[in-house]
Amino acid sequence: MAESFDRARFTARLATSRVGRALVVRDVTGSTNDDAWEALGSLGDGAAVLALDQTAGRGRAGRTWTQVPGRGLALSVALRLGCDVRQAGIIPLAAGLAVVQAVHALGVPAARLKWPNDVLVEGRKLAGLLCEVRRAAGGGEAVVIGIGLNVAHTREEWPEDLRESATSLALQGVTVGLEEAAAEVLNRLEPLWAELQEGDRGAVMAEWTRWGAHWGQWITVRTPSGPVHGTALRLDPDGGLVLRTAEGPELTVWAGDVHSSKEGCDAV
């Protein structure tokens, strides 16, 4: 496990005006998302929490996020929403976009986005996100964006069942510390957040579309109500994934896991 987090290295790379300027660093915690809700109340808008070891990290749909102590970035940022809470549906896309932009800047040009907010390299998962919107203490809505980014993992450090489906910056030939990875993600997140708060979702959606991995492919989306099959066409204006089904009509899905598939078959 990494012995410490070098704040000087982090600060030297951080270029934000607000996001991540108040940073709590923990050697170990249950969930950085939970800690970020507390930090929002005590440190204010844009507060972030980073943990070298996270014992109860959450993923989407009730999953857990596997953390190898000191090897991956577990980072959560707390932000107050503006007046237009309808932007909440775009936040996961913006957060994923920030991560893929950061990963490109760090030296992994093959990274792509998997709807709604995973980052993949040649089909292997590099990063995942979990966004939680709640009523904030003191009134108003807020969001915590939780980011898990595999930084320094070797293949052998993952459980055996993840070794074929996960990757890390190190496995992609990039050697950086958690400090640089955290700062780069925050640097990319702040301007995207500003665009959303100003009501300009179009630029975020267009850039997400540029890095999306599914367009024109026949896919299966395993939704809470069952699997849906279709060709991935585009993003809906509110962030849903628009598919063309085998019967011809278009269908928009709002939640689920995307898998590559063959027409008429379940995901492979």
C-alpha positions in Angstrom: 0.0 0.0 0.0 1.2 3.5 -0.7 2.7 5.0 2.4 1.2 8.5 1.9 -0.4 10.9 -0.5 1.9 13.7 -1.5 -0.2 16.9 -1.4 2.5 19.0 -2.9 2.6 16.9 -6.0 -1.2 16.9 -6.2 -1.4 20.7 -5.7 1.3 21.3 -8.3 -0.8 19.6 -11.0 -4.2 20.8 -9.8 -5.4 23.7 -12.1 -9.0 24.1 -10.8 -10.3 27.2 -9.1 -12.7 25.4 -6.7 -13.2 21.7 -7.4 -10.9 19.6 -5.2 -9.2 22.6 -3.6 -10.6 21.3 -0.3 -9.3 17.7 -0.2 -9.6 15.2 2.6 -7.2 12.3 2.3 -7.8 9.1 4.3 -5.5 6.1 4.7 -8.6 3.9 4.9 -12.4 4.5 4.8 -15.6 2.6 4.2 -16.8 4.7 1.3 -15.5 8.0 -0.1 -19.0 8.8 -1.3 -20.3 8.8 2.3 -17.3 10.8 3.4 -17.9 13.4 0.6 -21.4 14.0 1.9 -20.0 14.9 5.2 -17.3 17.1 3.6 -19.9 19.0 1.7 -21.3 20.2 5.0 -18.0 21.1 6.6 -15.8 22.2 3.7 -18.4 23.4 1.2 -19.1 23.1 -2.5 -16.4 21.3 -4.5 -15.0 19.4 -1.5 -13.3 16.1 -2.4 -12.3 12.9 -0.5 -9.6 10.5 -1.5 -8.8 7.2 0.2 -5.8 4.9 -0.3 -7.9 2.0 0.9 -11.7 1.8 0.5 -13.4 -1.2 2.2 -17.0 -0.7 1.1 -16.8 1.1 -2.2 -20.1 1.1 -4.1 -20.7 0.6 -7.8 -23.9 1.0 -9.9 -26.9 -1.2 -9.3 -25.8 -2.2 -5.8 -22.4 -3.7 -6.9 -19.2 -3.3 -5.0 -16.0 -1.6 -6.3 -12.9 -3.7 -5.8 -10.1 -1.6 -4.4 -6.5 -2.8 -4.2 -5.0 -0.7 -1.4 -2.8 2.1 -2.6 -3.0 1.0 -6.2 -6.2 2.7 -7.4 -7.8 6.1 -7.2 -10.9 6.2 -5.0 -12.1 9.8 -5.2 -15.4 11.4 -4.5 -16.4 15.1 -5.2 -19.4 16.9 -3.7 -21.1 19.6 -5.7 -24.2 21.6 -5.2 -26.7 21.6 -8.1 -27.9 24.8 -9.7 -31.5 25.7 -10.2 -32.0 23.3 -13.1 -32.1 19.9 -11.4 -33.0 18.3 -14.8 -29.2 18.4 -15.5 -28.9 15.6 -12.9 -29.4 13.0 -15.6 -26.4 14.3 -17.6 -24.0 14.3 -14.6 -22.9 10.7 -14.9 -22.1 11.3 -18.6 -20.1 14.4 -17.8 -18.2 12.6 -15.0 -17.3 9.7 -17.3 -16.2 12.2 -19.9 -13.9 13.9 -17.4 -12.3 10.6 -16.6 -11.8 9.6 -20.2 -10.3 13.0 -21.0 -8.0 12.7 -18.1 -6.9 9.2 -19.1 -6.1 10.4 -22.6 -4.1 13.3 -21.1 -2.2 10.8 -19.0 -1.3 8.7 -22.0 -4.0 6.1 -22.9 -5.4 7.2 -26.2 -7.3 4.0 -26.7 -9.7 4.7 -23.8 -13.4 4.9 -24.7 -16.7 5.4 -22.9 -19.2 2.7 -22.2 -22.7 4.0 -21.5 -23.5 5.4 -19.1 -20.2 6.0 -17.3 -17.6 3.3 -17.5 -14.2 3.8 -19.1 -12.8 0.9 -21.2 -9.6 0.1 -23.0 -10.1 -2.6 -25.7 -13.1 -4.0 -23.7 -11.3 -4.0 -20.4 -12.6 -1.8 -17.6 -10.3 1.0 -16.5 -12.6 3.1 -14.5 -16.2 3.3 -13.1 -18.3 5.9 -11.5 -21.3 6.3 -9.2 -23.2 9.5 -8.9 -25.6 10.0 -6.0 -28.1 13.0 -5.9 -29.6 14.0 -2.5 -31.2 16.9 -0.7 -28.2 18.6 0.9 -28.0 19.8 4.5 -29.1 23.4 4.6 -31.4 23.0 1.5 -31.0 22.5 -2.2 -29.9 19.5 -4.2 -26.3 18.2 -4.4 -24.5 15.4 -6.1 -21.5 13.3 -5.0 -19.5 11.9 -7.9 -17.6 8.8 -6.9 -14.7 7.8 -9.2 -12.8 4.6 -9.2 -9.8 4.5 -11.5 -7.3 1.7 -11.7 -3.9 3.3 -11.6 -1.0 1.1 -10.6 -2.5 -2.4 -10.5 -0.6 -5.4 -11.9 -2.7 -8.3 -13.3 -1.9 -10.5 -10.4 -3.2 -8.0 -7.8 -6.8 -8.5 -8.9 -9.0 -11.4 -7.9 -8.8 -14.1 -10.6 -12.3 -13.4 -11.9 -11.4 -9.8 -12.8 -8.0 -10.4 -14.5 -9.4 -10.8 -18.0 -11.9 -8.0 -17.7 -10.0 -5.2 -15.9 -7.0 -3.0 -16.8 -5.0 -0.2 -15.2 -2.9 2.8 -16.3 0.2 0.8 -15.5 -0.9 -2.1 -17.6 -1.4 0.4 -20.4 2.2 1.5 -20.1 1.5 4.7 -18.0 3.4 5.2 -14.8 1.8 8.0 -12.7 1.0 8.4 -9.0 -2.4 8.8 -7.4 -1.6 12.5 -7.1 -1.3 13.1 -10.8 -4.3 10.9 -11.6 -6.5 12.7 -9.1 -5.5 16.2 -10.2 -6.0 15.4 -13.8 -9.5 14.1 -13.3 -10.5 17.2 -11.3 -8.9 19.5 -13.9 -11.2 17.9 -16.5 -14.3 17.8 -14.3 -14.5 21.4 -13.4 -15.0 23.0 -16.9 -17.6 20.3 -17.8 -19.4 21.0 -14.5 -19.4 24.7 -15.3 -20.9 24.0 -18.7 -23.7 21.9 -17.2 -24.5 24.6 -14.5 -24.7 27.2 -17.3 -27.2 25.0 -19.1 -25.0 24.0 -22.0 -25.5 20.3 -22.1 -25.0 20.2 -25.8 -21.2 20.5 -25.7 -21.0 17.7 -23.1 -23.2 15.4 -25.1 -21.3 16.0 -28.3 -18.0 15.3 -26.7 -19.4 12.2 -24.9 -20.7 11.0 -28.3 -17.2 11.4 -29.8 -15.7 9.0 -27.2 -18.6 6.6 -27.0 -17.8 3.0 -27.9 -21.2 1.6 -29.1 -22.4 3.6 -32.2 -23.6 1.4 -35.0 -23.2 -1.8 -33.0 -25.9 -4.3 -32.1 -25.9 -4.5 -28.3 -27.8 -5.8 -25.4 -28.8 -3.5 -22.5 -29.7 -5.4 -19.4 -32.2 -3.1 -17.8 -34.0 -3.4 -14.4 -37.0 -4.7 -16.3 -35.1 -7.2 -18.5 -32.8 -7.3 -21.5 -33.3 -4.9 -24.5 -31.6 -5.5 -27.9 -30.9 -3.0 -30.6 -28.4 -1.0 -32.6 -26.9 1.9 -30.6 -27.8 5.1 -32.4 -27.2 8.2 -30.3 -27.8 9.8 -26.9 -31.2 11.2 -26.0 -31.1 14.9 -25.0 -31.5 13.9 -21.4 -28.7 11.3 -21.5 -30.6 8.1 -22.4 -29.3 5.6 -24.9 -31.3 5.4 -28.1 -31.5 2.0 -29.8 -33.1 0.8 -33.0 -34.8 -2.5 -32.4 -35.0 -5.4 -34.8 -38.6 -4.5 -35.5 -37.5 -1.0 -36.6 -38.8 1.4 -33.9 -36.4 3.4 -31.8 -36.3 2.8 -28.0 -34.6 4.8 -25.3 -33.1 3.1 -22.2 -32.3 5.1 -19.1 -30.5 2.5 -16.9 -28.7 -0.8 -17.5 -25.5 -2.5 -18.4 -24.4 -2.6 -22.0 -23.0 -5.8 -23.6 -21.9 -6.6 -27.1 -24.3 -9.1 -28.6 -25.4 -10.8 -31.8 -28.8 -10.0 -33.3 -31.5 -12.0 -31.5 -29.1 -13.4 -28.9 -28.3 -12.6 -25.3 -25.1 -10.6 -24.5 -21.9 -12.4 -24.8 
